[in-house]
Every structure is written in structure tokens, then in C-alpha cells.
């Protein structure tokens, strides 16, 4: 007997059919232009991991963090909401 598989539509839906909505899903990346802006444009919570301390302006809809520790603290203290 083969194991059950998820429905095809669910496996091709961002977050899965029963998973979180895109606006409630954070994408963390270290490239502002591709990762953060792309995530924002796709409707995700966009987090730019700026380990180098860039002087670049942060576009609207993108949250900048300097480390994964900072990200963890922000998520913890904001009860899951980044700002």
C-alpha cells in the first residue's frame, strides 16, 4: 500500500492549502534586491538580513535586521509580527 499524498493543488499553493496565508509568512534573505524586494512583491513579510550594515535605504514593506538573533528577538517580542 502506498502512503497517501496531498492533493496536487495543495502542494502547489504557497504555504499549502491549509497553511498560512502569504501575508502571514516571513521570507528572510540576505539580498535586498532579490530576496527582500521579491518577497515583498510576492505578498510575503519581507525581512532583509543585513549582516554587513549597508547604508542602503530600506524600501517600504521590508524589515531590516542585522542578525538572526535580532530577528528572533523581534519575532518573540512582537508576538510573531514584524515591524
N, C-alpha and C positions, 0 to 999 in steps of 0.2 A: 504494500500500500504506500502510495506517495504522500508526502506531507502536504497539507493544504497550502494554497498560495493565495496571496492577496489579490483582489480584483485588479485588473490591468489599469483601470482609471485611477485607483488609489495610489498605485506605485508610480504614476506619472504626474501626480499632483504635488506641487511644492508643500512640504510638510505632511503629505499624506492626507487622505480624505478625512480622517478622524484626528489628525494632528493639529498643531497650532496654525492660526491664520498667519500669512506672511508678515503683516504689520506687528505681530507679537513675537516674531522670530528675529534674533540678532545675528548679523554676519560680522565677524571680526576679521580684519585683514590689515596687512602692513603696507599696502599700496593705496594711497589716497585716490589716484586716478582710476584704477581698475577695480580694486576691492570695495572701497567705501562708497564711491560715487555710483558704481554699478549696483551695489546692494541697495542703496537709497532709491535709485531709479527703478529697481525691481519691486519696490514696496516693502523692503525689509528694514529693520532697525540697523542703521549703518554705523559701525564702530571702526575708527581708524586707529590702529596700534602704531603710534608714532614713537618708536624707541629712540630715534636719533634726535628728537627735539627740533623738528623742522620749523622754519619760520613761515611756512605756507599758511595762507588763510584757510580756515575750515569752512567748507561750503555749508549752506543751510541744510539741515536734515542729517548731518554727520556729527557724531560724537567722537572727540579725540581723547585717547587715553595714552599714557606714557609707558605703561607696563600691564602685564596680565594681573598683577597684584592690585593695581588701581582699578582695573575692570571688575575684579571680584569684589572689592570694597564698594564700588558704585552700585553694582547689582544688589549686594547684600543690604546696603543702607537705603536703597530706593525701593526695596521690596520687589525687585525684578524690572523696574522701569528705569531706563537710562535717560539722562538729560544732559 
